[in-house]
């Protein structure tokens, strides 16, 4: 078939989709031009990324449901909550940074000024300027994290598995055009981009394990400072108990957790800033000199290699910066910017200056600098607040891990898990039971294995810096292709941020054999899982698209059945939103009997809390009408229950009946009275037959796909598909659980996909 015929076919299909929604002629022309321009020279597979009419309708529902501007009261409320969820990690970093920098003790008093200057400029440059005022802008519909950056890039360049229609202006920005073209044409660069995203995601998950360990262990070590009879084992098991409680409360969601934790974190920030000011005034106010970056140069000149190694401790002051971005879906850019700029940043800077001032007169106490610098009169109240703050610090990365796993699911990079939306107001607030328990057991293992914050800190630094470097790399692509930032600004960003982050990365990698291997081991395991699932998911996706059944083929299959059609309603469930899955032909070939009404059902989740029942079912009839074959996409909001009081099949039957009437009425508009009478007769006959099919019974047909490596595949492909993917598939949620199908009337149809 020539590309011209395909283009005409596509245009006629588009016109049918458009006419169902009654847009203007200008809008019709625009959509046709957009569609035609996507793949002008490609053949049948050019329809892979075409946008279905269901997408257009569901987008309208989503947009309508989420309209409305935020008010200051809601913004302030979210900003308050964000303090309890997002900033615990970076807020509790003063507990262990100085002890990590000077792990071998302070050798020169001015080294404290050099370390303080490094801390001040690192916090200002990375968490504040980079993340709060630059990276947060690179969100994907309000979601943050490396997956969101990847998803954003995929929408502006054809580098991902699925694309969305975007109104892209013609650009004369040559750097952007060349880079975009190179990305789209290079399979190697596409894989590098995807693997970088997986690495960033895996590192963040590893961070979600390490953060609770180091935070809780740092806080509980304060017991030993006041009660010398406490043993290391007691501190470790106390930490384990606190961690278990922390993960048990996650099911209540970040909404309730935020309300509970925010007042405690506010009290924490008040305490550390007040103690910082007290120590600053009492001991050595001259530490204000650290604002001069000259002391950084002096520090390196004096200590050389040891100063470079100590950067692994300095970078711990940025822990939690990546959580600000990963947790964006739980809150909003404005609320995180407000909280960081007005409360968090000033408090931790004052805390570090106060500790430095104390250490100038107490060099020997650097190993326990945080607790040693607390005035004795408020030691125990501060200790209690510190314990609670450490527990809360873990929340930032736990919530961020939930968000980034949800995003990975949406692009086919993670096995199916249960997503629980814990808020009716904020779609990004989610809880994932399987991941929660995985993190809990990981934390317990790490705490019992290492028992001290020194080696965990080494591991922690690698995870933090790796995520930062990968975020910067993806951000540069966004600056070039999407924001179209001036080339000088891009070069400045790369030279400043890139050089700083690579310097820190070189330092933390030096400690690889002293605990630094831990996040890389976690990342290797998670990347293997994500790569296997994504690779086979991708192959399966293209297999279904390649073998997608056309309307003409459906007619041929239905007409070719040797047995008469049975009275009844057959519901075929599929994850394929576009077209009819190949398992239909496989079923009819092996079971030459078909029900009188057939509906192909797919589910689609929208970024809105609820979808009204009357708008939930989007039907499309497969022509000719006498086939009585329909496609249906069922739309759910993130708080909609899949088990309504009215059974799903009854709702589908009722909405199908309404659709049949509306479909015939639309076709019959404008005709003469005789034609209208004929249409009415046909409608009534279809409705009567549908009622009879309903009374005869409903059967739910679910495709059970066995995926095997095709003949001639190499050993690596056979291991990947036949063993690794098979093991994963057996241990994830099955289709009938995801679709919530009644088991008594469910029939699984097996089919083998050779990939």
ROLUM-296292 format. One record per residue (C-alpha): x, y, z. Coordinates in steps of 0.2 Angstrom, whole numbers, padded with zeros to 4 digits, always signed. Example, Ala and Ser with C-alpha at 12.3 -4.5 7.8 and 13.67 -1.06 7.14 Angstrom:
REM residues 2
+0062-0022+0039
+0068-0005+0036
//
This chain:
REM residues 755
+0000+0000+0000
+0007+0017-0005
+0010+0030+0009
-0003+0041+0000
-0017+0029+0002
-0012+0027+0020
-0012+0045+0023
-0030+0046+0015
-0035+0032+0026
-0028+0041+0042
-0037+0057+0037
-0054+0049+0035
-0052+0040+0052
-0047+0057+0059
-0062+0066+0052
-0073+0052+0059
-0065+0055+0076
-0067+0074+0075
-0085+0074+0069
-0090+0064+0084
-0085+0079+0094
-0091+0093+0083
-0076+0105+0082
-0074+0119+0069
-0067+0116+0052
-0051+0125+0057
-0048+0113+0071
-0051+0098+0059
-0038+0105+0048
-0025+0108+0062
-0027+0090+0068
-0025+0082+0051
-0010+0092+0048
-0002+0087+0064
-0006+0069+0062
+0000+0069+0044
+0016+0077+0048
+0021+0064+0061
+0026+0050+0049
+0024+0056+0031
+0035+0043+0024
+0031+0028+0035
+0020+0013+0031
+0007+0004+0041
+0017+0005+0057
+0015+0024+0056
+0000+0022+0067
+0009+0016+0082
+0010+0033+0090
-0007+0041+0083
-0018+0048+0096
-0034+0039+0098
-0051+0048+0100
-0052+0040+0117
-0036+0050+0122
-0044+0066+0116
-0060+0063+0126
-0052+0058+0141
-0040+0073+0141
-0055+0084+0141
-0062+0075+0156
-0045+0076+0165
-0044+0095+0161
-0061+0099+0166
-0059+0090+0182
-0043+0098+0187
-0047+0116+0182
-0046+0130+0194
-0032+0140+0202
-0024+0137+0218
-0028+0149+0232
-0016+0156+0245
-0024+0147+0259
-0022+0130+0251
-0004+0135+0246
+0001+0140+0264
-0007+0124+0270
+0003+0113+0258
+0019+0123+0262
+0015+0119+0280
+0013+0100+0276
+0028+0100+0265
+0039+0104+0280
+0034+0088+0288
+0037+0077+0273
+0050+0085+0261
+0063+0093+0272
+0066+0081+0286
+0081+0074+0277
+0090+0090+0273
+0085+0097+0290
+0093+0084+0300
+0109+0084+0291
+0118+0095+0304
+0118+0080+0315
+0132+0071+0306
+0140+0082+0293
+0154+0089+0303
+0158+0072+0311
+0159+0065+0293
+0170+0079+0287
+0183+0077+0301
+0182+0058+0303
+0201+0058+0308
+0199+0074+0319
+0203+0092+0317
+0221+0095+0313
+0220+0114+0311
+0208+0127+0319
+0205+0136+0302
+0200+0120+0294
+0184+0123+0302
+0182+0139+0293
+0186+0130+0276
+0173+0116+0280
+0160+0129+0285
+0163+0139+0269
+0161+0123+0259
+0145+0119+0267
+0138+0136+0265
+0141+0137+0246
+0137+0119+0243
+0119+0121+0251
+0117+0138+0242
+0122+0131+0225
+0115+0114+0225
+0099+0112+0235
+0094+0131+0234
+0098+0137+0217
+0099+0121+0207
+0085+0111+0214
+0073+0124+0221
+0074+0137+0208
+0079+0128+0192
+0076+0109+0193
+0058+0111+0201
+0053+0120+0185
+0057+0104+0175
+0042+0095+0181
+0030+0083+0171
+0013+0089+0174
+0017+0092+0192
+0028+0076+0195
+0046+0076+0199
+0061+0064+0199
+0072+0057+0185
+0057+0047+0177
+0048+0064+0176
+0062+0072+0167
+0063+0057+0155
+0045+0057+0152
+0046+0076+0148
+0060+0073+0135
+0050+0059+0127
+0035+0071+0124
+0046+0083+0114
+0057+0070+0105
+0053+0053+0099
+0065+0044+0111
+0052+0034+0121
+0040+0019+0119
+0024+0030+0118
+0022+0047+0113
+0009+0061+0115
+0003+0074+0103
+0012+0091+0106
+0009+0107+0097
+0028+0110+0093
+0032+0126+0086
+0045+0126+0071
+0061+0130+0079
+0076+0140+0071
+0086+0136+0086
+0099+0125+0077
+0107+0117+0093
+0090+0111+0098
+0086+0104+0081
+0103+0095+0079
+0102+0087+0096
+0084+0082+0094
+0088+0074+0077
+0103+0065+0084
+0093+0058+0099
+0079+0052+0088
+0090+0044+0075
+0102+0035+0087
+0096+0019+0095
+0112+0019+0106
+0108+0037+0113
+0090+0031+0116
+0096+0017+0127
+0108+0027+0136
+0095+0040+0140
+0083+0026+0146
+0097+0017+0156
+0102+0034+0164
+0084+0036+0170
+0084+0019+0177
+0100+0022+0186
+0094+0038+0194
+0078+0029+0199
+0087+0014+0206
+0099+0026+0216
+0084+0036+0223
+0076+0019+0229
+0093+0015+0237
+0093+0032+0245
+0076+0028+0252
+0084+0014+0261
+0099+0023+0267
+0091+0039+0273
+0081+0031+0287
+0096+0021+0293
+0108+0036+0295
+0095+0048+0301
+0088+0036+0315
+0106+0030+0320
+0112+0047+0321
+0098+0053+0332
+0099+0037+0344
+0118+0039+0346
+0113+0054+0357
+0108+0042+0370
+0126+0036+0372
+0132+0054+0375
+0121+0056+0390
+0119+0039+0396
+0136+0031+0395
+0130+0014+0400
+0121+0012+0384
+0129-0001+0372
+0130-0001+0353
+0119-0016+0352
+0105-0007+0362
+0106+0008+0351
+0105-0002+0335
+0090-0012+0341
+0082+0004+0347
+0085+0011+0329
+0077-0005+0321
+0061-0003+0332
+0059+0015+0327
+0061+0011+0309
+0048-0003+0310
+0036+0010+0318
+0040+0023+0304
+0036+0011+0290
+0020+0005+0298
+0012+0023+0298
+0015+0025+0280
-0002+0018+0275
-0010+0033+0282
-0003+0043+0268
+0008+0059+0267
-0007+0070+0269
-0010+0064+0287
+0009+0061+0290
+0012+0079+0285
+0000+0086+0297
+0007+0076+0311
+0025+0079+0307
+0025+0097+0301
+0023+0104+0319
+0038+0093+0325
+0049+0099+0311
+0045+0117+0314
+0050+0115+0332
+0066+0106+0326
+0070+0120+0314
+0067+0133+0328
+0078+0123+0340
+0093+0121+0329
+0092+0139+0323
+0091+0146+0341
+0105+0134+0347
+0115+0140+0332
+0113+0158+0336
+0117+0155+0354
+0133+0146+0350
+0138+0158+0337
+0137+0173+0350
+0144+0163+0365
+0159+0155+0357
+0167+0163+0341
+0157+0175+0331
+0172+0177+0319
+0166+0161+0310
+0156+0173+0299
+0173+0175+0290
+0168+0158+0281
+0157+0168+0269
+0173+0172+0261
+0177+0158+0249
+0196+0161+0251
+0195+0149+0266
+0190+0135+0254
+0206+0138+0245
+0216+0139+0261
+0208+0123+0267
+0214+0113+0251
+0231+0121+0251
+0234+0115+0269
+0226+0098+0267
+0227+0093+0249
+0222+0075+0246
+0214+0074+0264
+0203+0089+0259
+0197+0081+0243
+0193+0065+0252
+0183+0075+0265
+0172+0082+0251
+0162+0065+0254
+0157+0072+0271
+0153+0089+0265
+0141+0083+0251
+0130+0075+0265
+0124+0093+0269
+0114+0092+0253
+0105+0075+0257
+0087+0078+0254
+0089+0089+0239
+0084+0075+0227
+0069+0072+0238
+0062+0090+0236
+0061+0085+0217
+0055+0067+0219
+0041+0073+0232
+0035+0087+0220
+0020+0077+0215
+0014+0076+0234
+0014+0095+0235
+0018+0109+0222
+0033+0119+0216
+0027+0135+0224
+0025+0127+0241
+0042+0119+0241
+0050+0135+0236
+0041+0145+0250
+0046+0132+0263
+0064+0130+0258
+0068+0149+0256
+0059+0155+0272
+0061+0142+0285
+0073+0127+0280
+0088+0136+0272
+0090+0150+0286
+0088+0137+0300
+0101+0125+0294
+0114+0138+0289
+0112+0145+0307
+0114+0128+0314
+0130+0125+0304
+0138+0142+0309
+0133+0138+0327
+0142+0121+0327
+0157+0129+0319
+0158+0142+0332
+0157+0129+0346
+0170+0118+0337
+0183+0132+0336
+0185+0131+0355
+0181+0112+0357
+0191+0103+0343
+0191+0086+0352
+0172+0085+0352
+0170+0085+0333
+0165+0066+0333
+0149+0071+0342
+0148+0089+0337
+0129+0091+0336
+0125+0084+0353
+0140+0091+0362
+0135+0109+0356
+0118+0108+0364
+0117+0118+0380
+0115+0106+0395
+0099+0113+0401
+0089+0109+0385
+0099+0093+0381
+0085+0080+0384
+0071+0090+0376
+0082+0093+0361
+0086+0074+0361
+0068+0070+0361
+0065+0082+0346
+0080+0075+0337
+0073+0058+0338
+0057+0063+0331
+0065+0074+0318
+0076+0059+0312
+0061+0048+0310
+0053+0062+0300
+0069+0064+0290
+0066+0047+0283
+0049+0052+0276
+0056+0063+0262
+0064+0049+0253
+0051+0036+0257
+0037+0047+0249
+0049+0051+0235
+0052+0033+0232
+0033+0030+0231
+0031+0044+0218
+0045+0038+0207
+0039+0020+0207
+0022+0026+0202
+0030+0036+0187
+0041+0021+0182
+0025+0010+0181
+0017+0023+0169
+0032+0021+0156
+0033+0002+0158
+0049+0002+0168
+0043-0007+0184
+0032-0023+0187
+0014-0020+0192
+0012-0015+0210
-0003-0009+0220
-0005+0010+0220
-0015+0017+0234
-0020+0036+0233
-0021+0042+0250
-0028+0060+0247
-0044+0065+0238
-0036+0082+0234
-0018+0079+0229
-0016+0066+0215
+0003+0064+0219
+0001+0057+0237
+0002+0039+0235
+0007+0023+0245
+0013+0007+0238
+0012-0007+0251
+0025-0019+0242
+0038-0005+0241
+0035+0000+0258
+0039-0017+0265
+0054-0019+0253
+0061-0003+0260
+0058-0008+0278
+0067-0024+0276
+0081-0016+0267
+0083-0003+0281
+0083-0017+0295
+0097-0026+0285
+0108-0011+0283
+0106-0005+0301
+0110-0023+0308
+0124-0025+0295
+0134-0009+0297
+0128-0003+0314
+0137+0014+0313
+0134+0030+0303
+0152+0031+0296
+0150+0017+0282
+0132+0021+0279
+0137+0039+0277
+0150+0034+0263
+0136+0024+0254
+0124+0038+0257
+0135+0051+0248
+0137+0040+0232
+0118+0038+0231
+0115+0057+0233
+0129+0063+0221
+0124+0050+0207
+0106+0056+0207
+0112+0074+0206
+0124+0071+0191
+0110+0061+0182
+0097+0075+0185
+0109+0088+0179
+0112+0078+0163
+0094+0076+0159
+0091+0095+0164
+0103+0101+0151
+0094+0091+0137
+0078+0100+0143
+0086+0117+0143
+0092+0114+0125
+0076+0105+0118
+0061+0112+0128
+0066+0128+0137
+0077+0134+0123
+0089+0142+0135
+0102+0153+0129
+0118+0144+0125
+0129+0154+0137
+0117+0150+0151
+0118+0132+0147
+0137+0133+0146
+0138+0142+0163
+0126+0129+0171
+0137+0115+0165
+0154+0123+0170
+0148+0128+0187
+0135+0114+0193
+0144+0100+0182
+0161+0103+0189
+0155+0104+0207
+0145+0088+0206
+0159+0079+0197
+0171+0084+0210
+0160+0078+0224
+0157+0062+0214
+0176+0058+0212
+0177+0060+0231
+0163+0049+0236
+0169+0035+0224
+0185+0035+0233
+0176+0027+0248
+0169+0013+0237
+0177-0001+0248
+0171+0007+0264
+0152+0006+0262
+0151+0015+0245
+0147-0001+0236
+0131-0003+0245
+0120+0009+0234
+0128+0003+0218
+0123-0015+0223
+0105-0009+0227
+0105+0000+0210
+0112-0015+0200
+0098-0026+0207
+0084-0013+0204
+0091-0009+0187
+0091-0027+0182
+0073-0029+0187
+0068-0012+0178
+0078-0017+0162
+0071-0034+0161
+0053-0028+0163
+0055-0013+0151
+0063-0023+0138
+0050-0037+0137
+0036-0025+0140
+0043-0015+0125
+0044-0030+0114
+0027-0036+0119
+0020-0019+0115
+0026-0019+0098
+0021-0037+0095
+0003-0032+0099
+0004-0017+0088
+0011-0027+0074
-0003-0040+0075
-0016-0028+0080
-0033-0033+0071
-0040-0021+0059
-0059-0018+0058
-0059-0027+0041
-0050-0042+0049
-0063-0042+0064
-0077-0043+0051
-0068-0057+0042
-0065-0066+0058
-0083-0064+0065
-0091-0068+0048
-0080-0083+0046
-0085-0092+0062
-0093-0109+0058
-0105-0109+0072
-0120-0097+0075
-0117-0083+0087
-0122-0087+0105
-0134-0076+0114
-0124-0067+0128
-0112-0053+0131
-0093-0056+0130
-0081-0044+0138
-0063-0045+0132
-0051-0037+0144
-0035-0030+0137
-0021-0017+0141
-0020-0012+0123
-0029+0005+0122
-0028+0007+0103
-0036-0006+0092
-0041-0024+0095
-0029-0036+0103
-0022-0051+0093
-0029-0063+0106
-0047-0061+0099
-0042-0070+0083
-0033-0083+0092
-0049-0086+0103
-0061-0087+0088
-0049-0099+0079
-0048-0111+0093
-0066-0109+0100
-0077-0106+0084
-0091-0098+0093
-0094-0080+0098
-0107-0071+0108
-0120-0060+0101
-0112-0044+0108
-0093-0042+0110
-0085-0028+0120
-0066-0025+0121
-0062-0016+0137
-0047-0007+0143
-0044+0003+0158
-0036+0020+0159
-0032+0030+0174
-0033+0049+0173
-0024+0063+0184
-0040+0068+0192
-0048+0062+0208
-0065+0056+0201
-0073+0053+0185
-0092+0054+0185
-0101+0037+0181
-0109+0045+0165
-0092+0050+0158
-0083+0034+0163
-0086+0023+0148
-0080+0029+0131
-0087+0017+0117
-0082+0015+0099
-0092+0004+0087
-0082-0007+0075
-0091-0006+0058
-0101-0012+0051
-0114-0010+0064
-0122-0027+0062
-0106-0035+0069
-0111-0029+0086
-0093-0027+0091
-0087-0013+0102
-0072-0005+0110
-0073+0003+0127
-0060+0013+0137
-0065+0014+0155
-0059+0029+0164
-0055+0030+0182
-0049+0044+0193
-0036+0041+0206
-0048+0040+0221
-0062+0030+0211
-0066+0013+0219
-0065-0001+0206
-0079-0010+0217
-0094+0001+0216
-0111-0003+0224
-0117-0007+0206
-0107-0021+0198
-0095-0016+0184
-0104-0027+0171
-0121-0019+0175
-0114-0001+0173
-0105-0006+0157
-0122-0014+0150
-0132+0002+0155
-0119+0014+0147
-0118+0003+0131
-0137+0004+0129
-0136+0023+0130
-0121+0023+0118
-0131+0012+0105
-0146+0025+0106
-0135+0040+0104
-0124+0032+0090
-0140+0028+0079
-0148+0045+0083
-0132+0054+0077
-0132+0044+0061
-0150+0047+0058
-0150+0066+0060
-0155+0076+0045
-0164+0062+0036
-0182+0061+0030
-0196+0053+0041
-0195+0036+0033
-0176+0035+0036
-0179+0040+0054
-0192+0027+0056
-0180+0014+0049
-0166+0020+0061
-0178+0019+0076
-0183+0001+0071
-0165-0004+0070
-0161+0004+0087
-0175-0005+0096
-0170-0021+0088
-0152-0019+0094
-0158-0014+0111
-0169-0029+0113
-0155-0041+0107
-0144-0032+0120
-0156-0035+0134
-0158-0053+0128
-0139-0055+0128
-0138-0048+0146
-0151-0060+0152
-0142-0075+0144
-0126-0071+0154
-0110-0061+0154
-0093-0070+0152
-0077-0061+0156
-0062-0066+0145
-0044-0062+0150
-0029-0064+0140
-0016-0074+0148
+0000-0071+0138
+0015-0083+0138
+0030-0074+0132
+0044-0084+0125
+0060-0080+0115
+0057-0083+0096
+0067-0097+0087
+0084-0091+0083
+0086-0079+0098
+0103-0078+0106
+0107-0085+0123
+0105-0068+0131
+0088-0065+0124
+0082-0082+0130
+0088-0079+0147
+0080-0062+0148
+0063-0068+0141
+0061-0086+0146
+0069-0085+0164
+0071-0067+0171
+0055-0060+0164
+0045-0076+0168
+0051-0076+0186
+0046-0057+0188
+0029-0060+0180
+0025-0075+0192
+0028-0063+0207
+0018-0048+0202
+0000-0044+0202
-0010-0053+0189
-0022-0045+0176
-0038-0051+0185
-0032-0043+0201
-0028-0027+0192
-0045-0026+0182
-0055-0033+0197
-0064-0046+0187
-0077-0058+0195
-0069-0075+0196
-0084-0085+0195
-0088-0079+0177
-0070-0077+0171
-0062-0087+0157
-0043-0085+0154
-0038-0086+0136
-0020-0092+0133
-0009-0086+0119
+0010-0087+0116
+0020-0072+0110
+0036-0076+0102
+0047-0061+0104
//
